[in-house]
Amino acid sequence: MGNWLLILTICAAAVQSCVAVDRGNFKTCDQNAFCKRQRATQPGNSPWEILLDSLNSTISSLQVQVISSRSQARLQLQLIALADSTLHFELDEVNPIKLRYRAQESLSGSPQLSSLKITEQSSDSISLSFGGTGKAILLVKPFRLDVYDGDQLVISVNARGLLNFEHQRVRKSNEAGRNEEPSSEPAEEEMKAEAETKHPDEKPVEEEEEPGLWEETFKSHVDSKPYGPTSVGVDISFPGSRHVYGIPEHADTFALKQTRNGDPYRLYNTDVFEYELYNPMALYGAVPFMMAKRQQGTVGIFWNNAAETYVDIEESSSGSVVSSLMNLVSGGGNEPHQQTHWFSESGIIDLYIMIGPTPKDVVRQYGSLTGKTPLPQRFALGYHQCRWNYNDQEDVHSVNKGFDLHDIPYDVLWLDIEHTDNKKYFTWDPVKFPDPLEMVHNLTANGRKLVTIVDPHMKRDSSYFFHEHCEQNDFYVKDKSGKIYEGWCWPGSASYPDFFNPAVRDYWASRFALDKYEGTSLDVYTWNDMNEPSVFNGPEVTMPKDCLHYGGYEHRDVHNMYGMMVVEGTIRGQLMRSDYKLRPFVLSRSFFAGSQRFGAVWTGDNIADWEHLAIAVPMLLSLSVSGIPFCGADVGGFFNNPNTELLTRWYQAGAFQPFFRGHAHLHTKRREPWLFDEQTNKIIKASIKKRYTYLPYWYTLFYEHEKTAVPPMRPLWMEYPQDGETFSMDNQYLLGDSILVHPVVRSGEQEVSVYFPGVDTLWYEIETFRVYEAPGYQTIPVAIEKIPIFQRGGTIVPKKERARRASSLMTKDPYTFIVTLDKQGKAQGRLYIDDGQSLEYQKGSYITLELNMEGHTLSSKVTNQGAFETPESIDKIVIVGLSRAPSSIVDNTGRILEYRYDATSQALVLRKPNFSVSNEWSVNLKM
């Protein structure tokens, strides 16, 4: 193992010559026994049927058993109606040998129940109604669930007959595994009869004859399977939908591709070195959520399973039997639609169905299940400066001073693993960082913060307090024999806290207390990296699946959720240390459904090339629509050295993406902006400053996300759901409903084709105010100084135009409102204000303004103020789209205001109106 680690270190040192991930370290479907079995299931001739005599129902649920005509195995089906047009579909074994894992931690709480009514029942079907327009039909033989929005069939489960639920069983050779007592119930003996993947007319094969059922080998790693095959899978079809999105994380197009001629999309959190693009390989996070888009509606599904999962996608052929049947039922034409096949290695089928009907409805429905991202502190939306690693305390001081010297704003400086004492987390290198608290105070004196990395692999060192406490209290994950699992990561030999144990999370959280984590203050925040978990000498660079967790579950059951549980403990630690007064901030590389409740994520170890700049947009859009809006990509690329053009374009794009951090590998050249030529430094500085001027808009968008679940960064079809031109688009996006961004992602590009959505909609370039009319494409020149960014006519965007060296220093600065008129001379906008850091906003201590322009009158209405007070005022108002200058402008007190009008840009600038944001006001343009 030592040699293996040495090889890895050498590769890291020679990063310039390591051009791509070693795919041999990661399984394909053909190398994964359960994936091969599930994929071999043939459509049609499903053996599963409903046992009507087992039917029970309550005011909000229905329970009924489903039986296999081949093996006589039984499943328990439960349908539960939830609030907001959501249906919960749950399928589990009847009397399992061992209870299967249920991923309840992904949910933000117990979902609110709704009414589920049986409207009709026969020997062939059960008809149900839920959620207003929601309808469902359970077909008895073969078993199938059809879900309707009104009279439109939108989702069908098991329409292709791919339901395959592998039951736990006792090995015939009595090698059941970890001394589990076999069940004596007759039903369990029947479950051993045959593997569910066999075709009805095939002769059953003895389990031991099929490889991978009880043991599986990959490279030198052996995975024991004491309960045999336990995978679950079913097909889910989307009648009428030609596009599906979501299931991050993959470096692929936003609209997901067909997979039947290659590997399925894989969801299995892994530490992937220099990941490849445009393929379905698993990356660092897994969110088993999918949206399906049709011309007149949108639906969503959430496959709540934390085990390794695959998703096959294919478009139905127009002549297929299944396609014809579903089109007949739905009343549609014989048109192709998206068919998906979901399968996980263990757990249950725990499916949530959301019927929309709009994209914003679906993200709200999903957000009510798994939660939304709480409003972050304002500093977190500023610029973050990071690299592996800033060398020492003097280096930190020099970088901090450099930003001030060159007048470049930033909010957070980051320290990677080299700041620790020999990779022991919660410690400092005593030579490089002898006085960390002084270093922190030097940063905070300029209004800035510090982030330190805290990874979940703990150095096995008897002098390390954390390791000793974990050993003494039995806090580590165990191997299959019940001994403490030892792997290799940055410290060398390491063990991994079992974060599924509440006591472990409690202890982890306690270590963030200021008297425990010496050298920190309330201005020091956290980066949880390597939390897939990364194990350098493990199978697929992660933990063996047969390791054991709290509660007796195998790692295979919970793998994709491990990283989220780490972050849950970290978030709680930050809350506890401030006595639950300050909002926490954590960045995590690994994530699962529900991770959005705990903070930000990023796209991991990308590369400094143009393709990785381009792929950031579809990756961030996939995360955003899947409930994780606080996301970003390493600006400049983590590996290799970007040239000045690439670095410039990356900063321009990153400034208009949610999480904005520059980061680089240990062996890359330093990238502080002032180290480049004058033009590059000037443009990067301008890009960062532009980010800071838009912070009020970003902050308002994140507040609105917490209320509505709508992500700040969103695809065009979220605002224009019937515009088919946008359905496959992933080279441009919207920020809120007001700003359109088209990054430049090719070297030497002189012009780009920008699509402007909306019928009779105007779009204004944000600096020149040149106007473009939608819908349609326009060719836009792209000089190196900027990228195409536009504000929609009919909107009002709040800004602060004095970009200071940190966001905290802009707190009392005045606002500017940019008003861009639509064709009717109207505009609307919103502004949210609070103290920028505390949790008091959750008690109502904030101000919200509703801004409206109509009939030549601009007004502001305070819709909430609570106990919050602020001296902030409005310093400037820009109104764009006026065909002529007014004769005068008068406010609601009768005061005549000064203004300047430019006929070329048709922009009016109202300077120094000096309205308080806490008061309502209006201005009337006398035309």
N, C-alpha and C positions, 0 to 999 in steps of 0.2 A: 504493500500500500504506500510505503514511503517513496518508492520509485515512481509510482503512479502520480503522486503529488508533485514530485520533482519535474516530471514530464509536463504537467499542467502549468507549472510555474515558468518553465522554459518557453512554452507556447505563449504565455501571457507577455513575457519579455520580448518575444519576437512577433508582436501583434501585427506589425506591418506586413508580414508574410502570411498571416493566417487569414485567408480570404473569405471563408464561409464556415457555417456550422458543419461538424462531422456528423452526417446523417446516420452513420453506422452506430452512433451512440443512442439512437432513438428508434423505437419500434415503428414499423408500418403495420397496417391492418393484417397483412398476411403473416406477420410475426406475432400476432396477438390472438390467442386461441378463442377468446370469447367474441372478438370482432369477426373472426372467420365464421364461427358458428352462427352468429346472428345474421351476418350478411348472406349466409347460405340459405336462410329461410326463404321459401318460395312463395310468391303471392298467390292468392286464391286458395280454396280448399281449407280454410281455417277450421281447426277442430273445436274452437271455443264457442260455447253457447250458454245462454242465461238459464238458470234454474228458477223459473217463475215462482215455484212454491216456497222459495227462500226469501221472497221479497218482504222488506220492512221499510217503513218510511216515517219521517217526523215532519215537522213544519218546515224544516230547512234542509233535509237530507233524505237520501234513499240508499238502502243497503240491499244487495242481492249477490248471490254466489254465481260464479262463472265456472263451468266445468269443461275439461278437455275430453272429447269423445275418444281420443286415442289412449291416454294414460289414466283417465278418470281423476286426474289431479284437479283440485279445486282452488279457486281464487276468490277473495272477498272484494267485491267492488263497492265503493262508496262514492256517491255524487253529493256534493254539498253546494248549495247556492250561497254565494257571498255577495256583499254589498257592491254596488257599482258594476253591475252586469258582468260578473265573474263567476265561473263555474269551476269547482274543485273536483278533479277526477282522481281517485286513489284506488290502486290495485295492489293487493298483498296476498301472501300465502295464507291459507287456512291452517291453523295449528302448525307453524313452522318449528323445526328442530331448535332453532335459535332466532330470537327476534331480530329482524332486519333493521338496519340503521335508517332513521328518518332525519333528514337534514333540517330540523326545526330552527337551527341557529340562523338560517338565511332570512327568516321572517322577522319583521320588526315588532311583531306581537301577535296576538291571536286575531285572525281576520274576523271582521264583522260579518255576522250571518245575515242571510236574507231569506225570502220565502221561495220554496221549491214545491210546485204543485203538480200532481199527476192529473193531466187533463184528459187522458184516454189510455186504455189498456186493452190489449188483446193477446191472443196466443203468439202473435208475431212481433209485437212491439209494445213499448211503453212511451207515451208522449208526455213531455214535461214543459213547464214554463218557469222562467226565472228572470229577475232583473228588468222588468218592464217589457222590452221587445225580445228578450232572450227565449228561445225555444230549444228543446233537445228531444231527440228520438233515440231510444235504445232499441236496436234490432236484436231479436232473440237468437236466431240461428241463420248464419253465423253471427256471433256477437259483433256489434258495431255501435258506435255513438256518432250521431250526426248533430251538429250544433248550428242553429240558425240565428240570424239577426233579422227579426220579422219573418218574412217569407224567403229570405236569401240564405241558402246553405253556405256557410263560411268556413267550417272546419269539420273534418270527418276523421274519426279515430278508428283504426283497424279496418278501413275500407278495403285495403289490399290484402288483409288477412295475415299480416306479419307479426301479430302478437306472439311473443315467445318469452315465457316466464320460466326460467330454469329453477326448479325446486331444490332446496337443500336436501341432501340424502346421506345415507350411511354407505360407505364404500363396501362393496361385496366381500372384499378380502379382509374386512374388519379393520382396515387401516384408516380409521375415521379422522385421525389427526391428534388433537391435543386432549386426549382422554375424554372426549365428549361421550356422554351416554346416549346410545341410539334410542329413538322413540319406538315404543311398542305398539303405537296406534296403527290399525290396519291402513288408514289413509296414507300414512307415511311410507308403509311398505309398497303401496301402489305407486307412490311418487318415484320409486326407483326403477320403474319399468323401462323407460326409454328416454332418450334425449329428445327435447321438443322440436329440434330442427329437422327431424326426419320426415320425409314425405309419407303420406298415408299408405301408399302401396309399397313402401320399402320395408324390408325385414329389419326389425330392431337390432341394433348392434350393442354388444356388451360395452359398458362404460369404459372399462380398462383398455378397449381396443382403439378408442379415439384419443389422440394425444392432447394434453393440455387441460384435461378435466380435473385432475387431482394434483398435478404438479406441472410447472412450466419453467423452461430455462431460456434465458436471454443472455447471450455471451457467457460469462462465467457465473451469472446469478441464477439461483434456483428459487422459485416462488412456490411455497407449499400452499395447498388449498384444502384445509381440513374439512370444509363443508362441500367440497366439490364445486361444480359449476353453479353459479348463482346469478348469472346475468339476466337482465330484463330488457325487453325491447318491444316497440310497437311502431306502426306507421301512422303518420299524421298528415293529412292532405288539406290543401287550401283551395277549394274550388273558386275559380274566378281570379285567383292571384297569380300573377306572372313573376313577381319579385319577392324575395325574402331577405331579411337583414338580421344582424345581431350575432349571437353566439361568439362574442369575443373570448379569447384574444387570438387573432390570426393576422398575419401580414398579407392581406388579400384585398380584393375589391370590396367596396361597401355592399353592393348587391351581390349576394352570395352565388357562387357558381355551381354548375352541375358536377356531381362527383362520381357517378357510376363507372366512369372509365378510369378512375384512379382511386386514391384513398379517400375515405370520408373525412369531413372536418373532425378534428380530434380536440377534445377538451380534457387536458391533463396537465396540470401546472408543472412546468419544467424550466430549468435554468439552461436556456439555449444560447450558445456562444455564436454571435454574429449571424442572426437568423436570416434565412432566405426569404425571398419575397414571392408573392403570388402562388402560394401552395397552402394546403390545409393542415400543415404541421401545428401541433400544440405549442403554445408559448407560455408565458408566465402566469396568466390568469385564465379563469373559466367562468363564463356567465351563460348558463343554459337557457337563455331567453331568446325568442325569435319573434319578429314582426313580419307579417305578410301583407303586401300592399296590392290592392286591386283598384280599378279606376274609381269606384264609388265607395270604397271603404277600406278599413284597416283592422286587422285582428292581431292578437298576440298569444303566445303560449310560454309558460315557464315550466321547465322540466326540473323539478327540485330534487336533484340527486348529486351528491358530492363525490361519487366514485368516478373513475375514468369513464368517459362518455364519448361516443361517436355520433355524428349526424350525417346521414347520406341525403343528398338533394338531387332530385331529377325532375324534369318536366314531363308530365304525362303526355304520351303520344295521343293525338286526336282520335285515333281509331281504337284505343285500348278499351277493353271491357269495363274496367274500373272507371275510366274517364267518361265513358258513355253513360254508365249507371248514375254517376254523380251529377252529370249535366242534366240527365232526365229528371232526377229528384229536385235539382235546384231550379229547373225551368230555363236554364241557359242553353246556349248553343254548344255544339260539340267542340269546345275550345280547350287547348292545352292549359294546364295549371301546374302549380308547384306541389310536388309530393316529397315528403321527408320521412326518414326512417331514423328513429332515435333508439340508442341502446347503451346501457351502462353495465359495468361489470358486476355490481352488487346493488343492494338497496331495494327500494320498491318503485313502482311507477306512481309518481306523485306529481300530477300534472294540473296546472292552473290554466284555464282557458279564458281569455279576455276578448270580448266581442266588439270593443271600440264604441262607435264605428269610426271615429277620426283618429289620426295618429296621436293627437294630444290626449284623447280619451284613453288610448292604450297605455301611454306612459304614465298617466295618472293612476290607472287601474293597477299597473305593475308596481308603481311607487307605494300604493296603499298596502301592498303585500310585503315588499322587501325594504321599504323605507326610502327616504330621500337624503341627499347630502345636506347636513345642517349648514347654515350660513357660516363661511369661514371668517377668520379675522381678516381685516382689510389687507394687512401686510402680505398674506398668503397669495393675493392676486397680483402682487408686484413682481419684479424680476428677481430671480434666485441665481446666485453665482456658485458653481460647484466644480470640483474636479477631484479625481483620485490621484493624488491627495495634495492639499496644501501642506507644505513640508513641516512647518513649525509655527510657533506663536509669532515670530517676527514676520514670517511669510503672510500670515493672516493680517497683521498690521499693515504690511506693505500693500496688499491687494485692496484693503479697505480704504487706505489713503489714496491709492491710485484712482479709484472711482470718484472720490471727491476732487482730486486734482484735475481730472479730465471732465468734470461736470456731467457724470453719467449716473442716473438714479439706479439704486438697487436696494432691496429690502432684506435679503437673507444671504449669509455666507454659510457654506456647507463643509463639514468635515467627514471624510470617508474613513475607512478602517485603520489607516496608519496613525490616527490620533490616539489610539488606545495603547495600553500597556500590554504589548505582545498579544494583541487580538482578544483581550479580555474586556468584554463590553461593560459599560458603566464605570470605566476607568480611563485614565489619561496617561500618556507616555510622560514619565517624570522629567525626561531630558528635553524633549521637543516642546512640551507644553507644561512648563513648571508652575505657571500661575494662570490656570484657565479662567478663573473668575475675573481677574484683571482684564484678560482678553475679551471676555464677554462684556464687561462694563465699557470697554473702549468702543465696542460695536454699538451698544445700546445708547451711548452718549450721542451718537449720530442718528438715533432713531431706528437702528437696525436690529436684526435677530441673528441667532446662530442655530443651525441644525446639526446634530451629531447622529452618526449611524449607530444603531443597536440591532444586531442580527441575532437570530434564535439558535445558532450553533454555539454551544458553550464549551470553552477550552477545558479539557480534562487535566486539571492542575490542582493538586491538593492544597495549594496556597491561595486558590481563587475562591473567594467567599461564595460566589453564586453557585459554582460547581459543588462545593462542599454542602451547601444548604440543599441542593437538589438531591444529592446522594443520600443525605441523612433523612430526607422527608419523602423519598420514593417519588420524586417529581419527574423523572425522565421517562421517555418513551422506551418500551421494552422490545427486545427482539422476539422471534417466534418461540423461543424456549423460556421466555419470562425474565431473561437477564437484561440489564441496561444496554440499550443499543448504542454502539460506538461507530461513528462514521468519520469521514475526513472532510474538513472544510478549511477556511482561512487559518484557523489557529493550529492546524494539524489534527490530532485526535480530538474529537468533539462528541458531545451527546446533546440531545434535543429535548427541551422541556415539553411535557405533554400538556399543551394549552387547552385540551378538552377537559382537563381536570380544573374545576373552579378554583381550587386552592392554589394551583400553579399560576393561574391568571392573577389571583389576588397577590401572590408574592411578587410576580413580575411587576404589577402595578405599583407595589410599595417601593420598588427600587428607584422610581422616578422622584420620590420625595427629595426635597432639596438637602435634607440632612443625610440622605443615603447616597444620592448621586452627587458627590462632592464636585465642586467646580462649576455647577450649573446654577441657573436662576430661572425665574419665570419667563425669561426671554430666550430660553433654550428649548428647541423643539426636536422632533425625532424623525428619523428615516429608518424604516424597517425593510431591509433588503434581504435577499437570499432566503426568503421565507416560503418557498414553494413546498417543501424545504429543499435547499440545494445540498447535496451530499456528493462530493467529488468522486468517491469510490463506490457509490451506490448504483443500482440499476437505473439507467436513463438519467444519471446524475441527480437522483433523488432517493428518498427513503424506500426500503423494500416494502412491498405491499403486505407482507405477512407480519410486520411489526404490530405490536399491541398497544392500544390506547386505553385510557380511563373508560370504564364501563364494559371492557372486554371486547370492544370493537377492533377490527383489523384496520391497519392504515389504508387498505384498499377501499374501505367504506367511506373514509373521511378525507382522503388526500386533498381534494381540491379546496377544502375548507380550512386546512391547517393555517395558511398564511393569514386568513381573515381573523382567526382566533388569536393569533399573535397581536394583530393590530387592535383588537378589542381590548386586550390587556393594557396596551400602550396608551390608548385613548383614556381609559379609566385612570391610569396613573397620572396623566397630565391633569385630568379633572380634579383628582384628589389633592394634588399638590397645591392647587390654587383654591382649595375649598369650594370647588364647583362654581367659581366666579368667572374664569376666563375660558374662552373657546380653545379647544386643543387644535394642534396641527400635526398630522402624521402623513408621510408619504410611504406607500407600500408598493413593492414590485409584484407581489402575488395577490390575487383577489378572487372572490367568488360573488355570487348573487348576495346582496346585502352589504358588501364591503363599502358601498357608497355611504353608509351611515357613519363610517369611521374616518373618512378623509380622502386624500388624493391618491392617484396611481399614475404611473408613466409607462411608456411602451418598451422600456428595458434597453438592452445593449444594442442600439442601432449603429449604423456605419455612416461615416462621412462621405456619402455619395448622393447623387441627384435622385436616384430611385428611392432611397430611404427618406429623403425630404418629401418626395411625392406620396409615399405610402402613408405618411403620418396623417393625412386628411381622412382617407377611408378608415384607418384604424381608430382615430379619435371619434369619428362619426359613429362607428360601431359601438364603441364604449358609451358614447353619449345617449344613443337611443336605447341602450341596454341598462340604463339606470345609473351609470357611473359618469357623471358630468364633469367632475374635477379631474381632468386628465391632460396629459401633455406628452411630448416627445423631447428627448435630449437635443437641445439646439446645437447645431454644428455636427452632430453625430458623435457617439461615444468612442468608437474606434476610428483610427486613422486621422489624417490631418486634412481638413477642408481647405480648398483654395479660397481666396477672398471673395470671389463671386458667389460660391456656394454658401459660405458663412453669412454673407450679406443677405442673400435670399432667405436663409433659414431664420435669421433674426426678424426679418420683415414678416414672415409667416407666423413665427412663434409669438410675436407681439399680439396677434389676433387669434390665439388659441388659449384654452382655459388655464392650464398650468404652464408657466413660462420660466424654464430653467435651462441655463447653459451648463453642459457637463462634458467631461472628457476623461479618457483613459490615462492611467499612470504614465504610459510611455508615449503619449502624444505631446506635441509641442504646446507650450502655454498659449492660451487663447484670450487673455484679457483684451478687451477691445482696443485699448491704446497701443497694443503691441503691433498693430497692423498699420498699413499706410494711411495717410491723412484722409483720403476719400473714404476708405472702408470704415475707419474709426468714426468719421462724421455721420455716415449712413446708419451704422449700428447704434450710435448714440441717439440719432433722430428716431429710430425704430423703438428703442426702449422708452424714450420720452413720450412718444405717441401712445404707448401702452399706458403710461401714467396719466395722460390727459383723459383717457377713456375709463379710468378706474370707477368713477361714479356709475357709469353704465354697466360695467362688469358686476359691480357690487349689487346693483338693483336686479340684474338678471339672476344672480345666485340667491338673492332673497326670494324672488318669484319662483325659482326652482323649488325651494324648500316648501313653498305653499302649493305648487301645482304639479311638481315633478317634471315639468318641461325643461329640457336641458338648455343652457345658454348657447352652446354650439350645436347647431341642428341642420339636418338636410333641408334642401329647398322644399321637398314634398311635405314637410311637417307644416309649413305655412300655406303651401299650394297643393293640397292633396289630390286634386283632380288633374294636375298638369303632368301628363305622361312623359313629357320630355325630361322631367327631373328624376324619374324613378331609377335610372341607372347612373345618375350623375354623382361623381365623387371627387371632382377637381375644384369645386367651389362649394361654399356653404354660407349659412346665415349665422349671425350672432343676434340672438333675440329675433324679433320680427322686423328689425330696422336696418341692420348692417349686412351687406353682401360682400364676401371676401373671395378673391380668386388668387391664391398664391402663384408665384412664378417658380416652376419646378424643373426647368430644363436650362442647361447651359447655353448662353448666348442668345436666349430668346429675346426677340425684338417686339413681338406683339402676341397677344393671346385672344382667343375667342371667348367672350363672356356671355353667358345666357342670363337675360333679365326676365324674371318671372312676373306673372300677374297681368291681368287684362286691364288695359288702359292705365297701367301703373307707371309712374315716373321714378327713375333712379338717378341720384345726384352724386357725382364724384366728390369725395369728402373734402378735397382741398380747392379745386377750381370751381366746383359746383356746376360743372358741365352736366347737362341733363340727357338722359337716354330713356326712350320710351319702350315699354314692354307690351306684349311678350316678343321674344326673339333674341337672336345672337347679334352681337356687335364686336367688331375687331378693335381692340384697345391696345395702343402702344405701351410698352413696358420698359422704359428707361431704368437704369440700375438704381435710381434714387428711390423708387417706390414700387408697390404692387397695386393692382386694381382693387379699390375699396369704395363702396357706394352706400349712400343712405337712401332709404326708400322715401319717396314722396308721401306725405301724410303722417310723418312721424316727428317726434321731438326727442332728441338724444341729449342727456345731461353730460357735461364734461367739467374738468378743472384744468385750465390751460397753463397753470404755473406748475410745471413738473419739477418738484424739488428732489433732493438727494435720497429721500425715502418717503413712503406713503404717509407715515405717521406725522411728518412735518407739513403735510398738505391739509390736515384736519380742519383748520379754520379758514382755509383759502376759499375765495368765492367761486360760484358756479357760473358756467356758460351754458346756455341752451341753444342747440342748433335745431331750428325749425325748418323742415323741408315740406313745402306744400304739395298736396296732390292736385289733380285737375280741377277740383271743386274749391280749391283754396283752403282746405282743412288740414289739420294735423293733430295728433294726440301723442302723449308720452307719459312716462312715470319716473319718479325719483324716490328712492328709499334712502333714509339717513338714520344712523344710530351712532353709538360711541366707537364702533369699529373693532371692538375686542371682547367685550363682556357677554355674558349670557342674559343680561337684563332685557335684551330685545324679546326674549321668549316670554317675558312678563308684560309686554306691551310698551316698553320704553323705546320708542322710535317714532320717526315722522315719515309719512308717505304723502307724496304730492301727486295729484292728477292734473296734468297739463293739457290744455285744449285750445286749439286755434280754429275759430269759425266766424264767418261774417266779419272779417278784419279785426276781430278781438281775440287777443291771447290772454288766457286766464289760468290761474293756479288755485287749486282747491286742496286744502289740507284734509286728508281723509283719516289720518290717525296721528296723534302726537304723544299720547300717554304722558309719562313723567319726564320725557327727554327734552332737554333744552340745548340749543346750539346758537352761536353767534353768526353762523354762516349766512351769506347773502348771495344774491344774483348780481354778478358784475357785468355780464354782457349777454345780449340776446341777438342771435343771427337768424333772420327770416329769409329763406331762399325760395324763389319761385314767384316773386312779385313782378308783374309786367311793367309797373311804373312806381314811382316814388309817391308816398302819401304827402298830403299837404301839411299834416302835423300828426303828432302822436301824443295822446293824453292818457295818463293812468287813472285808476279808480278814485283818486283823491282830487283830480282836476289838474294835477301837475303836468306841465308840458315837458316832454322829454326830447333830448337831443339824439340825432341819428345821422347816419351816413348811408347813402344808397349808391350802388354800383350797377349801372345799366347793363354792362357786359355780362356779369354773372347773375344779374337780377337778384342781388343779395342786399338786404338791408341790415345794418349793424346798429343796434341800440346799445350804447355804452353807458355804464354807470347808472343803471336804473336803481340800484341799491335797495332792491326788495329783500326783506328777510324771508328765508325759506320757511320760517315758522308762521308766517302770516299769509292770508289769502290776498291776492292782488289781481289786477287786470290792466291791460293796455289796449287802447283802441286806435287803430290806424285810420285816420281821416283820409278817405280816398276821393 
